Structures are given as C-alpha cells and as structure tokens.
Amino acid sequence: MKVLLAASEVAPVIKIGGLGDVIGALPKALEKISVNVDVIVPFFPSAKIENLQLYKSFDLHVPFANKNNVVEVFKTKLPDSNVDLYLLKNEEFFVAGGSNFFANNVTETQMFAFFNKAIVEYVKSSFNTYDIVHCNDWHTGLVTGLLNDELGSERPRTLFTIHNLNYQGIGNPALLRDTGIVPGEHPLIDWDLADGDLNMMQQGITSSDFINTVSPSYAKEILTKEFGSNFEDILKAREGRLSGILNGVDYSAQPRTYDINSVEEGKKEAKKALMDRLKIDKKHKDAPIFSFIGRIDAFQKGLDILFDSLPDLLKEDAVFVLLGTGDKKWEEKLITLSKHKTISDKFSCNIMFDIELANLMYAGSDFLVVPSRYEPCGLIQMIAMWYGTLPIVHDVGGLKDTVKNGETGFVFNRYSAGALSASMKEALDVYGTEKMTQMIQNAMKKDFGWEQSAVEYKKLYEKITAHV
C-alpha cells in the first residue's frame, strides 16, 4: 500500500506546531509496519535543510489564477528514516509561510489553495502511484475535491484528518476560480459559498472518502454543538465515515536522564537545575512545581481559568512556571501577574519558544497543568507522564483519553477556575506521599508511542481502500 501524506509542516524540517510533530513521526512508524508513505509539504524559506541530501526531482506546471506556475519538486528523506519527503518550491506563493498557520487571512488561504492545486498536479504526474492521499487540516482542504474533479473514479482514495476544527481556512470565493473549480457545478461547494466565503476545512470534510480526528473522544465531541464549531450537522451526516485515532509521542525527541527505577533522584536533580535556570528563590526548593507549557491562547488553552486560579495556588507553598507565546494581550496579563509582589518569587513567566527549557520543565516539574477548554489530542500530558510529571487536565478530547484521575494524574470535569483550583489542591495534598510515588510509577508505565497509532492508521487505510 502506498500513501501520500499531505500537510503544511513536517518536523524537524518545517516545524510550527503539533501538526509538524505528527507528520514527522507517523510516516516513520508506518514505515516500520510495511506501509509505504511519502510526505509532501511546501518548501518554505524557513525549512531546515542543512543536513539533508536534497535534490531537484522535476518541475510541475500548475495552472492557477489564469497562469501557468512552475513548481520545483525537491526530494529528500525524512531525517532518521527511509521515508521520501517532497518539498514544493515556488517563489511567488511559498515565501511568507512557515512561521504562523493560525491566521485565517486571505493571503494564507490563497497560498494553501495553490499548494492544494500543486499536490493534485503532483498526484497526476505520478499517476496510479498512490492508493491513498491522506490530507491534514484546512491547509489541504481542497485536495480531495480537486482529485475527484480531475481524476474521477481513477483517483486515489482520500482521508482527511482534523487536527483542530476551530482553524478552518476561510478565504475569498474567487480562490475557487483560481484553482479551476467552476461554481454552480458542485452542490456542496455552492452550499459552502452561500455565506459569502470559502471554508477550506468544510471542503475537506465534505469531499473526502473518510474523516478522522486525533483522539477517539474528540471524534465524538465534534458531533455536538459545544465542540462542533458550526460543523456538527455536517459531521453527523458523515458519522459512519468518521473515527478517532490518538496521536502518539516520539519519545526519541524527549531526552531524559532517568527512568522508572531512578525517577526520584533524577527528578530531584532536574528540579534543582530548573530552579537554578529560572533563578527561583532557594527557600522554595522543597515546594511542588506546577508548570504550563503551550500556546498562549485564552480560548482553547484555558488561560482564563488558569489566570483566575493562580493567586489561590500561590497562597500555598507552591511554585508556578509558565513557558509559551501567543496572544499579546494575555502575554502582558501573565507577565503583570507574575510581577505582583506577593508571588513574584514563586511565579516564573517565560514568554518564549524554547525546546530545551520545555524539556527541563517536563523533567523538573511535579505537575503539568493542561486546563484546555477543548483539546483535539494534546501531546504535552503524554510527554509529562514519560518524565514522571503528573498532569492536571480538563476532561475533554485527548486529555480524557490519556489521563486517569487519581491514577496517572488529576482530572476536573467542569470548565471553571474553581474546578481547576480544586484539582490543583488535590495535587498539593498528594505531594510527597506514597500515593504520589505510585501515581508517578503508573504514569511512567504508560506507552503512548506512535507504534499503536500507526497500526490503527494502517487498519483505517485498509478499510478505505476496500470501500467502494
């Protein structure tokens, strides 16, 4: 079986967020169970290609916006694997990307509409090479419809993976003309355009053969009004072809200096190193460290309830460490709070992107707080468990699928500062006890490696190719 995995990013070559980690790890796990996967992404100027053996394969001629555009196809291997990686280079469209894919602006949607058209031209040039084209998030939302349009029943089967339903790629309807799709000939597209814009996520959901999400619970949640982002009715209509597969963790990217047998001593050393690095007052050396690592996004990531619950937590003998970037208004709010004279010696606020510090925080913290309003999968709670750091999570999506209350972490059911505070109080109560030692052992025994997820994807691919 041969699969083309299409996405906007692939770690470590182009890494913006969690999507890049998935696209960098899943093909390698699939390769080990005899699924032949190629990866295709835009060749952004930010691509880290220093250690890659890269060569130009051929030119694609991509009709878009009433002209013939040349796309250079470069080929290399995904680092530490035999997976073929194709990078599509075009000086006009792939120049500004590679730093932030969370914007829903027209220039981004135009760039990715062009990328989608280029993928289809690539598939046509490699005709009958692929059994499945596996698209990921709105950045590849037009691929499945275009394949149907241009190749009909001869096309590969298609899978569309929703990594985050809230980011939808909303653009100008004129983009359709740029790609060669004629409005009026496609009822589903005309239905989308009725509100005056083109929604690339909606296109992917309605035109692909099968859909999946990145955790089983999220696949159920998006059928409800609360989590459906106005797509719940569309998704319910496709429920028979919708499933959820939990993302995995690439443990090779998470170095640690201890294992399950040496965790007590290892965490003690990591904790000291973390406190030294962040210059936290030595008088707090025996206090539990709570941490937050992630995007500063008040709507999804629960910054609002965290902000309201922090003063309560820091009245106790506890330290709080934060690492992340995002919403500027919330960055300022958190910095201001961390400087308050009553808590400034026990709240370290680090507005930056720093993988080395993140790994030290995973190792040196006692608890990782993940108060997300919704969470399609979430990797950080799984990474925390690998380091013997107990997650404190809201009972949603992939958090619900991976953390068991009182066994491998702490789970709160209601999205409120009060419920989060109660959960952090539970964590304080078990700190330093035999129960905590047992919970750390339970957490570290969990295996969220990509191997299991790859097996589930292989089964799904087989189901899709068998389906007429």
ChimeraX attribute file (.defattr): number of C-alpha atoms within 10 A of each C-alpha:
attribute: neighborCount
match mode: 1-to-1
recipient: residues
	/A:1	14
	/A:2	17
	/A:3	22
	/A:4	25
	/A:5	20
	/A:6	26
	/A:7	24
	/A:8	26
	/A:9	30
	/A:10	26
	/A:11	20
	/A:12	17
	/A:13	23
	/A:14	23
	/A:15	21
	/A:16	18
	/A:17	17
	/A:18	18
	/A:19	18
	/A:20	18
	/A:21	22
	/A:22	21
	/A:23	23
	/A:24	23
	/A:25	24
	/A:26	21
	/A:27	25
	/A:28	22
	/A:29	22
	/A:30	23
	/A:31	16
	/A:32	14
	/A:33	12
	/A:34	11
	/A:35	19
	/A:36	18
	/A:37	24
	/A:38	21
	/A:39	24
	/A:40	25
	/A:41	22
	/A:42	30
	/A:43	27
	/A:44	23
	/A:45	16
	/A:46	14
	/A:47	17
	/A:48	14
	/A:49	14
	/A:50	8
	/A:51	8
	/A:52	13
	/A:53	10
	/A:54	15
	/A:55	11
	/A:56	14
	/A:57	13
	/A:58	10
	/A:59	15
	/A:60	19
	/A:61	14
	/A:62	20
	/A:63	17
	/A:64	18
	/A:65	16
	/A:66	10
	/A:67	10
	/A:68	11
	/A:69	19
	/A:70	17
	/A:71	25
	/A:72	19
	/A:73	21
	/A:74	18
	/A:75	20
	/A:76	18
	/A:77	16
	/A:78	22
	/A:79	17
	/A:80	7
	/A:81	13
	/A:82	16
	/A:83	19
	/A:84	18
	/A:85	22
	/A:86	26
	/A:87	23
	/A:88	24
	/A:89	23
	/A:90	18
	/A:91	14
	/A:92	11
	/A:93	20
	/A:94	20
	/A:95	15
	/A:96	15
	/A:97	19
	/A:98	18
	/A:99	13
	/A:100	11
	/A:101	17
	/A:102	13
	/A:103	13
	/A:104	13
	/A:105	13
	/A:106	14
	/A:107	15
	/A:108	22
	/A:109	24
	/A:110	22
	/A:111	19
	/A:112	25
	/A:113	27
	/A:114	25
	/A:115	29
	/A:116	25
	/A:117	22
	/A:118	25
	/A:119	26
	/A:120	23
	/A:121	20
	/A:122	20
	/A:123	19
	/A:124	15
	/A:125	11
	/A:126	10
	/A:127	13
	/A:128	12
	/A:129	14
	/A:130	18
	/A:131	18
	/A:132	22
	/A:133	28
	/A:134	25
	/A:135	27
	/A:136	26
	/A:137	24
	/A:138	31
	/A:139	26
	/A:140	28
	/A:141	30
	/A:142	30
	/A:143	29
	/A:144	27
	/A:145	22
	/A:146	21
	/A:147	26
	/A:148	18
	/A:149	14
	/A:150	15
	/A:151	14
	/A:152	11
	/A:153	10
	/A:154	11
	/A:155	21
	/A:156	25
	/A:157	24
	/A:158	27
	/A:159	26
	/A:160	28
	/A:161	26
	/A:162	26
	/A:163	22
	/A:164	19
	/A:165	20
	/A:166	17
	/A:167	19
	/A:168	24
	/A:169	26
	/A:170	20
	/A:171	21
	/A:172	16
	/A:173	18
	/A:174	14
	/A:175	20
	/A:176	20
	/A:177	13
	/A:178	18
	/A:179	21
	/A:180	16
	/A:181	18
	/A:182	12
	/A:183	15
	/A:184	10
	/A:185	9
	/A:186	12
	/A:187	10
	/A:188	15
	/A:189	22
	/A:190	15
	/A:191	11
	/A:192	17
	/A:193	16
	/A:194	10
	/A:195	9
	/A:196	10
	/A:197	14
	/A:198	24
	/A:199	23
	/A:200	24
	/A:201	25
	/A:202	22
	/A:203	21
	/A:204	29
	/A:205	27
	/A:206	21
	/A:207	22
	/A:208	24
	/A:209	21
	/A:210	25
	/A:211	26
	/A:212	22
	/A:213	27
	/A:214	25
	/A:215	26
	/A:216	21
	/A:217	23
	/A:218	31
	/A:219	25
	/A:220	19
	/A:221	17
	/A:222	22
	/A:223	21
	/A:224	16
	/A:225	12
	/A:226	11
	/A:227	22
	/A:228	20
	/A:229	14
	/A:230	15
	/A:231	18
	/A:232	18
	/A:233	14
	/A:234	14
	/A:235	22
	/A:236	16
	/A:237	12
	/A:238	16
	/A:239	16
	/A:240	10
	/A:241	15
	/A:242	21
	/A:243	19
	/A:244	22
	/A:245	23
	/A:246	26
	/A:247	28
	/A:248	26
	/A:249	23
	/A:250	19
	/A:251	16
	/A:252	8
	/A:253	10
	/A:254	18
	/A:255	13
	/A:256	18
	/A:257	12
	/A:258	17
	/A:259	15
	/A:260	16
	/A:261	9
	/A:262	10
	/A:263	20
	/A:264	14
	/A:265	12
	/A:266	19
	/A:267	24
	/A:268	17
	/A:269	15
	/A:270	21
	/A:271	23
	/A:272	15
	/A:273	16
	/A:274	22
	/A:275	21
	/A:276	12
	/A:277	11
	/A:278	14
	/A:279	12
	/A:280	19
	/A:281	13
	/A:282	12
	/A:283	9
	/A:284	15
	/A:285	15
	/A:286	14
	/A:287	17
	/A:288	21
	/A:289	25
	/A:290	26
	/A:291	26
	/A:292	26
	/A:293	22
	/A:294	16
	/A:295	18
	/A:296	23
	/A:297	19
	/A:298	18
	/A:299	11
	/A:300	15
	/A:301	19
	/A:302	22
	/A:303	22
	/A:304	18
	/A:305	20
	/A:306	22
	/A:307	16
	/A:308	15
	/A:309	19
	/A:310	19
	/A:311	16
	/A:312	14
	/A:313	19
	/A:314	16
	/A:315	11
	/A:316	12
	/A:317	13
	/A:318	17
	/A:319	27
	/A:320	23
	/A:321	22
	/A:322	24
	/A:323	21
	/A:324	19
	/A:325	17
	/A:326	15
	/A:327	12
	/A:328	12
	/A:329	11
	/A:330	17
	/A:331	17
	/A:332	12
	/A:333	11
	/A:334	20
	/A:335	17
	/A:336	12
	/A:337	17
	/A:338	23
	/A:339	15
	/A:340	12
	/A:341	8
	/A:342	13
	/A:343	17
	/A:344	18
	/A:345	18
	/A:346	22
	/A:347	26
	/A:348	22
	/A:349	22
	/A:350	19
	/A:351	18
	/A:352	13
	/A:353	15
	/A:354	11
	/A:355	11
	/A:356	10
	/A:357	17
	/A:358	20
	/A:359	20
	/A:360	20
	/A:361	29
	/A:362	30
	/A:363	30
	/A:364	26
	/A:365	27
	/A:366	28
	/A:367	28
	/A:368	29
	/A:369	25
	/A:370	25
	/A:371	29
	/A:372	25
	/A:373	22
	/A:374	24
	/A:375	25
	/A:376	27
	/A:377	29
	/A:378	21
	/A:379	21
	/A:380	21
	/A:381	25
	/A:382	28
	/A:383	24
	/A:384	25
	/A:385	29
	/A:386	27
	/A:387	29
	/A:388	31
	/A:389	29
	/A:390	31
	/A:391	32
	/A:392	27
	/A:393	27
	/A:394	28
	/A:395	25
	/A:396	24
	/A:397	27
	/A:398	27
	/A:399	29
	/A:400	21
	/A:401	15
	/A:402	23
	/A:403	24
	/A:404	18
	/A:405	16
	/A:406	15
	/A:407	16
	/A:408	25
	/A:409	26
	/A:410	24
	/A:411	24
	/A:412	21
	/A:413	13
	/A:414	13
	/A:415	17
	/A:416	18
	/A:417	20
	/A:418	16
	/A:419	18
	/A:420	28
	/A:421	20
	/A:422	15
	/A:423	22
	/A:424	24
	/A:425	15
	/A:426	14
	/A:427	22
	/A:428	20
	/A:429	11
	/A:430	14
	/A:431	16
	/A:432	14
	/A:433	9
	/A:434	10
	/A:435	13
	/A:436	20
	/A:437	15
	/A:438	13
	/A:439	22
	/A:440	24
	/A:441	19
	/A:442	18
	/A:443	25
	/A:444	22
	/A:445	14
	/A:446	14
	/A:447	15
	/A:448	20
	/A:449	17
	/A:450	22
	/A:451	19
	/A:452	16
	/A:453	20
	/A:454	25
	/A:455	17
	/A:456	16
	/A:457	18
	/A:458	16
	/A:459	11
	/A:460	17
	/A:461	24
	/A:462	14
	/A:463	12
	/A:464	18
	/A:465	15
	/A:466	9
	/A:467	10
	/A:468	7
